[in-house]
Amino acid sequence: MPLRFIHAADLHLDSPFTGIRAAAPENVAKALHSATFDSYNNIVDLCISECVDALLVAGDIYDGADRSLRAQRAFIQGLQRLDAAGIRSFVCHGNHDPLDGWEARLSYPDGCHRFGADFSPAPVFPDEPERALVYGVSYPTRDVYENLVSRLGQVDESAFTIGLLHANVGGNSDHAPYSPCSLDDLARAGIDYWALGHVHTRQVLRNRTPTVVYPGNSQGRHPNETGARGAYLVEVDDRGNRLLDGAEGRSVVARMTLTGRGELNRFLRQPAALDDLLAEVNDQRAQRLPFVWCERIENETAAAIDRDAIRSGEDFLAEVLRTADQLRETPETFRDGLADLYRHTRYRRYLTTLTDKEIAALLDEAEALAVNLLAEEDD
């Protein structure tokens, strides 16, 4: 079965909203005081409604080392809700909530794993530890200027691995240089997905193996933290591992097809993107015995658009989509439109053998390219 988890960070529970609440009327001040708690509860609700396997929190749960009792109770109550729903949680601590901060004597649920001052692994599925492991580390004290990635050591390459870390990657000048490291440090570590915290702006630093992600903070806390906030819902398809499980010790040669709609589509249609991705996939699996060698990656993804809504419009993109649909329904119209190419001495040999299915695939590809270019122009 695939792995699904939510990656959150920088909850900053009980953030004081300094400079804002003091000037606000009572109802606004009350809403601001509850905002970080509400966003955390929304994340817990999302975990439960999406039936994920785990919640990962990458540090700065609280706003300060002297964390309030209200914040601690609220955080643990959320974890208890997850535990009751059969959802595990994994937590590391950062510079705002180091291990040496004040802590009430509250009991964390059995389904929560809190990482200590040294990197250590914890299974996402205790009964199937070979499926997925989380490697995490917490700040023992507030000021950690050491590159903590250097403490990771060897990881178990037979499982899908997640690194849970609060760090400043690449010297982000908007945030303190706690646990500084480079993207290359993370790429060489052997981790499949880096679940990061510390930087409050949502960003994907690397969208191939290893994937490196900052979800940003879950609630803006001052006027410079604008825009949508939240967490990432991550889905990992483990079919590549399952190929080996069913091969009874034999090596496997496979072909991968990528499907679905999303922002990743624009990246996948860049020149050499699939070649780079193929090299990354084979670098991870092809060197082991038994091996899984991916012969080809085919891209059948689409742009992150509401196609039906756009198609019903009156602009040029709407006309492109309607024309594509008409051509899919009548492949002979496609052939008529390319009559000159069908008669061309060089190109006709490629076209005369095209089946209706292959024409539909060409139209899908042409539509995807047009949508990406036109949507980019609108942006």
Helices and strands as residue ranges (DSSP letters): E 3-8, G 21-23, H 26-49, E 54-58, H 69-84, E 88-92, E 112-114, E 120-123, E 132-136, G 148-151, E 160-166, E 168-169, E 180-181, H 183-187, E 193-197, E 203-206, E 211-214, E 232-236, H 239-245, E 252-261, H 264-268, H 273-285, E 292-302, H 307-311, H 316-329, H 331-337, H 339-343, H 348-351, H 356-378
